[in-house]
Amino acid sequence: MIKKRISFRFKLILSMIVAIAVPILLIGYLTITQVEQALLEEKEKKLYAFARHLDRMLVGTFDQYLPTGKNLTNEEKIRILNQQLQPLTDNIAYDNPGLGIGYYSKELDAILTYGPSSELKDKIGLAISENHPGRDVLTTGQPMVMTGNQVRGDIMNAMIPIKRENEIIGYIWANELTSDVNQQIFAMMKKIFYILLIGLSIGMIIAWQISRKLGGAIDIIIASIGKMDHDLSYRLPSIDGVLNKIPHEVNKLIDKLVETKEQVRRTDRLRAVGELAAGMAHEIRNPLASIKAFTQIVEEQMERNDDNREYMEIIIKEIERINELTEQLLLFGKPTAYKEEKLCVDQLIRETLPLIEHELRKKESQLISDLEEIEMIADRALLQQVIINLLLNAVQSMDRQGMLAIHSTVMHDSIEFSVYNSGSTIAEEKKEKIFDPFYSNKKNGMGLGLTVTQNIVQLYDGRITCQNEKNGVTFLVRFPKQKRTH
């Protein structure tokens, strides 16, 4: 009997662990695959955006940067063009560490600029090889992303043609070292792995606790049924919890079978018990949602003063925690604009402010708003999500009796709004990471709010930056007046 009890409990624990582990591992695998693909796609979009930005900064053709009336050699032209254009590429490169960016001239067949020049100035004047993908861009006039060994080394390289009056005069590239990209992917996978490990650990603890509780009750049922084999007058004792219906129903069945022949009664009893056991085994193998429902049923049937109610509440809380973890991993999408319309951004901010008023009152904090009328064409839900994320981040980061200030204004070539919160500043080494997926300084944060915010802002060719102030932090969002067509 002891061996049977141990064997049954082991199978029960194993089946519950499998029921929890398989969905979590499957979701984890799919999530890692999707997030990795999304990260690579996001890298491509980011590199294309840098290249297009550099194209917009080039006024006219390369010839317009050369002095007229002089018979210059190719080397002199390259030197002059480099002096004129290198500051443009360096500004972008230095603002984005790890980025390589520059101009290539088709006529001169040479690299004109390569930022950051402090690291890559030795590439100036070089011609790309005949099998370099840049040759295809110059020939076809089509943008291209290639990964492999190129001028800078092993890189992910986005290239776009420079077209002036339907003529291709060169191309622009923006790249990152594949080692940097792979490092970011590895860091992301490492965080997801830790989340899955935590989820599996919690699931196993829950499975162990539930199976231990159920196993004891089932052992009593099994032992009692064993006694009935020899004594049909014996009845199953009552059991606390949701399984108390099993002894009741079995005892009712025995009472009815007593009126029939011994063999029929014994056969029917075993069949009924087998059906109950099969149904119970099926319920035990249900996914995490079924385990939560099953635990809630146990809690509802307990007396209010039952000491185990607190234990059941802890189990439910931990199950909900697993649900929250699995739901965030599935939510790194990419934002999609479904309905774009002309929006008054300042009015949208005013409509969103009431959502944080309760938290501000709890912290006895002050709200200051200085909103100039600004308009843009965007998806209302996406833009409001940006505002909500920044406001919530500010409220959660400020101390009691602090200050939150929001400001909007129209600049010469852009519109912008900023959110300031008083409190601690962000360490310089962490500022570069706050927009990375799954990076958070908050105790219960998943590190997705600022990532999603940045993705939405970049969808409209915007830029979000973080700046430490004397007594707090400011997040600034800037959109160009003329947005691209989506």
N, C-alpha and C positions, 0 to 999 in steps of 0.2 A: 504493500500500500504506500509506503514512503517513497519508493522509486517512482510509482505512478504519479504521486503528487508532484515530485520534483520535475518529472518529465513534462507534465501538463503545464506547470508554471513556466518552465523554460520555453515551451512552444508558444505559450500565451505572450510572454515577453518578446520573443523573437518576432512573432506575427505583428505585434503592435509597433515594434521598432521598424520593421519593413514597411508597414503602412505609413509611417511618418517619414522614413528616410528616402524611400523611392521618389515620392512627389517632390521633396525638397531638393534632392540631387538632380532630378530631371529639370526642375525649374532653374536650379543653379547653372546647369550646363547650358540651357537655352539662353539664360540671361547673360552669361559670360560671352557666348557667341555673338549675341545681338549687341551687347555693349561694346565689344571689341570692334565689330563692324561699324557701329555708330561712331566710335572714336576715330577710326581711320577716315570715315566719310567727313567727319567734322574737321579733321586735319586738312583734308583736301580742300574743303570749302574755305578754311582759314587761309591756306596758302594762295588759293585763287583770289581771295579778297585782297590780300597784300599786293599781289601782282597787278590786279585791276586798279588798285589805289595808286600804285606807282605809274601806271599808264596814264591815269588822269593828271598826274603831276607833270608829265612831259608836255610842254607847250609846243605844238607843231611838230616839226621833224628835227632830226639831229642837225641838219644843215643850218637851221636857224640859230644854233648855238655857236656856229663857226664864224670867224671874221670874214667879211666879203672882200673880194679884190685881191686875195692872196693865194699864191700857188703853194698849197701846203702838202707835205708828204702824209702818208697814212699814219705814220708814227706821231706826227705833230697833231693831226686831227684827233687821234685817240687821246693824246695828252690833254688837249684843250677840252674835249668832251668830258673826260674824266674829272677835270677841275670844275666844270660847270654842273655836272650831274651827280658826282659822288656824295655831296651833302644830302641830296634827296634820299638816296639809298641808305646812307648811314643813319639818318634820323629814324627811319623805320626799323632798321636792324638793331640799333641801340635800345629802342623802346621795347623790343621783343627779343630777349636773349635766346640764343640758339638758332635764330632765323638767319638764313643766307638769302640775299636778294640783289638783283642787278639788271643792267641793260646789256643787250648784245646787238651789234650793228651788222646787218646783212651786207651792206656795201663794203664796209671795212673788214668784214669777216673776223671780228675780234670782240672780246669782252671789253666793254667801256667802263663799267663800274661793277664792283662786287662788295656789298656791305655785309658785315662790318669791315671797313678797309683796314682797321688795325690788325685784323687776322688774315684777310684774304687779298691784300693789295698786290701780292705776287701773281695773282691770276689776271691782272689787267693786261690787255693786249694779246692774250692767248686766243687762238682759234679752237673751236670745238672740233672733235674728231668727225670723220665722215659718217660714222655709225651712231653719232650722238643723236638722241631723240629730238634735240633742238632743230636739227636739219629737217625733220618731218614737219615741225611746226612752221618753219620758214617756207616749206614747199606747199603744204596743204592749207595753211592759214587757220588750222583748227587747234584749240587749246588741248593740252595733254598733261597727264600726270604719270610720271614714271618713277619706279623705285629701283635703285641699283647703283653701281659704281660709275660715277660721273666726275666732273671736274673737281668738285669739293671732296669726293669720296663716296661712301655708301650713304645715299640720301633718298628721301621722298621729295621729288622735284615737280612743282606745278609750273607749266610754261604757257604763256599766251602770246599770240602774235601782236606786233605793233603795226596797226593799219592806219595809213594816212592817205586819203583820197583814193581808196580802193587799191592801194599798193602796200605790200608788206615791206617795211623798212628794217625790221629786226624782231626781236622777241624779248620778253621780260620773264624772269623766273623768280620763284620764291621757294625755298627748300628748308628742310630740317634734316639733321642726321638721323638715320634709321635707328641708331643706338638710343637717341633721346626718345624717339617715338616708342620703341620697344620697351624702354624703361618705364614710360608712363603706362603702357598697357600692362606690364608686369605688376606695377604698383596697384593698378585698378583690380587686376585679378587676385592679387594678394588680399586686398580688402574684402572682395566678394567671398574669397575662400574662408576668411575669418568669420564673416557673417554666416555662411553656411555651416561652419563648424559650431558656432554658437547655437544656431537653430537646431542642428542635429543633437547637440548635447542637451539642450532643453527638452527636445522631443524624447530623448532616451530616458531622461530623469522622469518626465511625465509618464512614459510608458512603464517604467519600473514601479512608480508609486501606484498607478492605477492597477497594474497587473497584480501587485502585492495585495492590494485591498480586495480586488475581485478574486484573486487566487485563493485567499483564505475562505471566502464565501463559497466558492465553487468546490473547494476541498470538502467543506461540510456537506454540500449537496451530494458529492460523489460518495462520501463515506456513508451518508444516510441511505442513498439508493442501494449501496452494497448491503446494508442491513436488511432492506426490504426483500432482497433475494431470499433471505432465510426466514423473515418474519413479516408477513403481509399485514400484520396488525400495527406495525411500526409506522409512524408518520414523520414527515420531515419537519424539523424544528423551524421556527420563524427566523428570518435573517434580516438584519437592519440594512436599509438602503434599497436601491432600485431592484435588486434581485429577490426581494421578499415575495414577489409574485410567483416566482418559480416554485417554491415549496407549497404555496397555497394551491396553485393549479395542479401540481402533481398529486397532492393529497386529495383534491377533488376527483381526479382521474382514478386514483386507487379506490376511493369510496364507491365509484360506479362499477369498477371492474370486479369488486368483491362479489357482486351479484351474479357474475358469469363463471364459467369454468376456469380452473386454475391456469391452464395453459394459455387460454385466450387472454386472460387478465395479464399474465406475465408478458406475453407477446405485445399486447397493446401498450403496456407500460413502457417497455423498452423502446418501442417505436416512437412514443411521445417524447421520451427523454432524448432520443436520437434527433428528433426534429428540433427540439429546443436547443440542443447542443449545436446543431448545424446552423440554426438561426443566430445563436450567440456568436459562433465563430465568424459568421459573415459580418456581423456588426463590428466585431473587434478589428477586422481587416479594413474597415472603412477609412477614408482619408481623414485629415486633420479636422475638417469641419464636423465630421461625425463624432470624433472624440470629444470635441468641445460640447456638442449637443448632449452627448451621453453624460458628460460631467455635470452639465447644468441640470439634467434630470435628477441626478443623484443629489445635488444641492437642494433642489426644490422639494424633495421628499424627506429631507432631514428636518428634525425639530429645530425650532429657533435657538434653543439653548444647547444644541448638539455641539460638542467641542470640535467636531470634524468640519463644521461649516466654514470656519476660517481656512482650514486646509483646502477645501474645495474651491474657495474664492481665490486662493493662491494659484491653484492649478488652472482655473479659468483665465486668470490674469496672465499667466505664463503662456497659455495657448494663444491668447490675443496678441501677446508680444511676438510670437512666431508669425501670426497672421500679418502684423504690421511689417515685419522684416521682409516677408515674401512679397507683399504688395509694393514696397519701394524699389526694389530691383526691377519689378516689372514696369514702373512709371517713368526712364532715361530715353525719353524720346525726343524724338526730335519734335520740337514745336512745329505745328502746321497751321498756317493762316487759312481759316475756312471762310471767313466773311470780312473782307476789308472795307472800311468806310472812313469818311472824313471824321476825325475825332478832335474834340477840344480836350487836350491833355490836362489842362489846369482844372477843368470841370470834373474829369474822371478822377483826379487826385482828391478833389473835395468830396466826391461820392464815396471814396474808399476810406477816408479818414475815420468815419464813425466805427469802422471795424476794429480800431485799436484804442478807442476812447476808454473802454473798460479797463484795459491793461494799464493805460496811462494813469487813470484814477487810482488803481491799486498801488502803483509805484509813486503816487503823488508827484507826477512829473508834469512839466510844462510843454505845451505844443505851440510852436511858432511857424506860421505859414506866410510866405511871400510869393504869391503865384501870379506871374504875368501870363496873359492869354497866349497860348501856343497851340498850333494845330498840326496834325499830320494824318496821313492815311495809313491805317493799320487795323489789325483784328482787335476788336474791343476786349475780348476775353484774354488774349495774350498780353496786351499792354497793361491791363488791370492786374494780371498775375505778376508782372514785373514790379508794379507799384506795391502790391500786397507783400511780396517777398521782401522788398527793401524795408518797408515799414515794420513788418514783424521782426526782421533781423535787427533793426535799430532798437525796437522796444525791448527785445530779449537781451540786448547787449548793454543797455544803460543801467546805471545804478538808481537807487531810490532818490526821489527829489531831483531827478535829472532834467534834461531838456532835449526835445526832439524838434528839429527845424527842417522844413521842406521848402525848397525854392525852385522856381521855374523861370526861364528867361529865353529870349530869342537873340541869338548871336548873328554875326554877319553871314555866315555860311552854314549855320547849324541851329538846332533847338536843343535845349538841355534842361534837365531838372536834377536836383541833388537832395539827398537825405542825410542829415547830420544827427548823430546822437552823442551826448556827453558820456563820459566814462573812460574805461581803459583803452589805450591805443593798441594797434596790432603790431606785433614784432615784425621787423623787416623780413626775416627769413620765412615768416608765415604768410606774408602778403602775396607772395608768388603762388601760394598753394590754395588760397581760399576759394578760387573758382574751379579747382579740380574736383572731379566726381568723388563723392564719399569722403571728402575731407571736412571735418567739423571740429570746432573748439567747444561745442556745447555738449553737455553730459548725455543727453538723449537725442542728439542730432544725427541725421543720416548723411549730411553733407551734400544734399542735392539742390537746396533752395537757390543758392547763388549760381550753381552750374546751370540750372534751368533758366534763371534770369539772364545770364550771359548769352545763352543760346538764343533766347527770344530777341534780345537786343541786337545780336549779330545778324539775325534774320532780316533786319531792316538796315543793314550796313552801319549799325550804331556801335558805340563803344562804351563800356562801363569800366570805371577805374575806382580804386580805393585810395584814400589819402588820410594820413594821420594829421589831426589838428592838435592844438595845444592841450585841449582837455577832452578829446573825443575823436570820432572817426567820421569822415564824409564819403559817401558813395555817390559818384557823379555819372549820370547817363547822358550821352550826347548822340543825337541823330542828325545826319545831314539833311538839309532842307529838301534836296532832291533825292528821293529814295529810288532804288532800283525797282523794276517791274518783276513781280513774282509769278 
